[in-house]
Amino acid sequence: MLRSLHDRTKIFRVFLAAFNLLCLLFIAMNSAADDNGTWTYTLDGDTATITGCVETCPVELVIPDTINGYSVTSIGTAAFWMSKLTSITIGSGSS
């Protein structure tokens, strides 16, 4: 019985390690964002969603209408949550 329990523990640990690895790969694949040196963003067809700043965001933020030719149509949830913004100017195409 003791050997069987030991074997089950090993199997569980291997399973848990594989599961953790798959979770990390999933997060990495879904967190991929483009950047243009100023903004991080995701693309959906010919539109962009700003997901944050590459470096520290300026306190007076200006959201552009386009990034690298893609229309900025939205700002991601919590894109600037750690920023100390004092003002934001949003382009006409963003929501």
C-alpha positions in Angstrom: 0.0 0.0 0.0 2.8 2.4 0.8 4.5 1.9 -2.6 1.2 2.5 -4.3 0.7 5.8 -2.4 4.3 6.8 -3.3 3.6 6.1 -7.0 0.4 8.1 -7.0 2.1 11.0 -5.4 4.8 11.0 -8.2 2.1 10.8 -10.9 0.2 13.7 -9.2 3.4 15.8 -9.1 4.2 15.1 -12.8 0.6 16.0 -13.7 0.7 19.1 -11.6 4.0 20.2 -13.2 2.6 19.6 -16.7 -0.6 21.5 -15.9 1.4 24.5 -14.6 3.5 24.5 -17.7 0.4 24.5 -19.9 -1.1 27.4 -17.9 2.1 29.5 -18.3 2.2 28.8 -22.0 -1.5 29.8 -22.3 -0.9 33.0 -20.4 2.2 33.9 -22.5 0.4 33.3 -25.8 -2.6 35.4 -24.7 -0.5 38.2 -23.2 1.5 38.8 -26.4 1.1 42.5 -27.4 2.7 44.5 -30.1 4.5 47.7 -29.3 5.6 50.7 -31.3 8.1 52.1 -28.7 5.4 54.1 -26.9 2.3 51.9 -26.6 1.6 48.2 -26.1 -1.4 47.1 -28.1 -3.3 44.1 -29.5 -4.6 43.9 -33.1 -8.0 42.7 -34.3 -8.1 43.0 -38.1 -7.3 46.6 -38.9 -8.0 48.0 -35.5 -5.8 48.3 -32.4 -6.6 48.2 -28.7 -4.1 50.0 -26.5 -3.1 47.8 -23.5 -0.6 50.1 -21.9 2.6 52.0 -22.2 6.0 50.4 -23.1 7.7 52.4 -20.4 6.2 54.5 -17.7 3.2 56.4 -19.0 3.4 60.2 -19.0 1.1 61.9 -16.5 -0.6 63.8 -19.4 -1.6 61.0 -21.7 -2.7 61.5 -25.3 -4.3 58.5 -27.0 -3.6 58.6 -30.7 -6.2 57.9 -33.5 -3.8 55.4 -35.1 -0.8 53.3 -34.2 1.4 52.1 -37.1 -1.5 52.5 -39.5 -4.1 50.7 -37.3 -7.1 52.6 -36.1 -7.2 52.8 -32.3 -10.8 51.8 -31.4 -10.5 50.9 -27.7 -8.4 51.0 -24.6 -7.9 47.7 -22.7 -9.3 47.1 -19.3 -6.8 48.3 -16.7 -4.4 49.6 -19.4 -3.2 52.4 -17.2 -4.1 51.1 -13.7 -0.7 51.7 -12.2 -0.2 55.1 -13.9 -0.4 58.4 -12.1 -2.3 60.2 -14.8 -3.4 63.8 -14.4 -5.1 64.1 -17.8 -6.0 62.0 -20.8 -6.9 63.2 -24.3 -8.6 60.5 -26.3 -8.5 60.3 -30.1 -11.8 60.4 -31.9 -11.8 56.7 -32.7 -11.2 55.3 -29.2 -13.8 54.2 -26.7 
